[in-house]
Amino acid sequence: MSNDQKSDGVASANEFIRPDNSDEIAQEFTLMLLYLNSWMEKPYNVRRAWKGYDFSDLDKLAELELISDSRKAKSVYLTEEGEKKAQALLRKYGLIAKQS
């Protein structure tokens, strides 16, 4: 067995192959995590989340108008489209039940 292989079947860092769409995957998971860790802020009725994620992913999500970001704030809010996209991604990855 080489140094890169583990007996438990888990790949080591040297065996990991970065997929071509890894940036897109990171943005999808960032959006899902933002949604899952968010809260509804009243009286504004917006869904907010702390922005403890990679800034390039947050910038891309803001560019796609899925979140609204302020460089001064420590949190972002999910747009209505961002909430819908996050819910769709959670269904895509089997993390919440599909709508019937």
N, C-alpha and C positions, 0 to 999 in steps of 0.2 A: 504494500500500500504506500502511495507517495505521501509526501508531507501535505499536499493540497487536499487529500481525501480524508474524510472523517468516517469512522466506523458507524456513526449514527445516521449516515445517509444525508447529512446536511452539507451543502456546498460551502466551501471556504471562500474568503474574499477573492482568492486567486482564480477560482473556478467560475465566478459570477460573470455572465456575459450580459452586457448592457444592451437592452433591446433598442432598436432604432427609434421607437416612439416613447422612450423613457421620460422625456420632458412632458409629453402629453399625459402620461400615466401619473406623474408626480403632481401635475395640476389637478387632475381628476380626484386623486386621493386627498390633496390639500383642500379642495372644495368640500368633499365629503366630511373631512375632519372639522372644518370650520362649521359646517351645518350641525354635526353631531355634538359639538361643544358650544353651541350658540344658546342664546337666551332671547326671549321676546322683551324688548325694552318699551315700557309704557311711559308716557302717554303717546309716544311717537309711533307705536305699533310697527317697529322694525326689528328684525332679527340681527343681533350683534354677536361678534365673536372676537376673542383676543387674537392678535396677529403674531403668534409665535412661530411663524413658518417662514420658509425661504422667501426672501423678498422678490426674487425673479419670478417665482410662481404667483405670488400675490399681485405683482405688476401685470402679469399676463391675464389673470382673472379679472383685474380691474379694467384692462384694455378690452376684454370681451364683455364688459359691463355685467359680470356675474357678482361682483362685489363693488362696494364704493369704499375707497381708501383715502385717508388723509394722512399725510406724513407726520402731522403733529399728534394724532390720536394713537392710543395704544390698542385700539380695536377697529374692526371694519364692520360694515353691515352688508348682509347679503341682499341683493336686489331680488325682486319677485322672480325674475328669470333665473337668478342664481339658486334660489330655494327650489324651484322646479327642476333645474338641472341636477342639483345635489340629490334630490329624491329619486330621480331617474337613474343616476349612477349607483345609488344604493341598491336599487332593484336590479340593475345590470349585473352587479357583482354579488347578488344573492344575499345582501345584508339586511334587506327588509322584504316583506312579502310583496309579490307582484299584485297590482290592482286587477280586479276581475271585471 
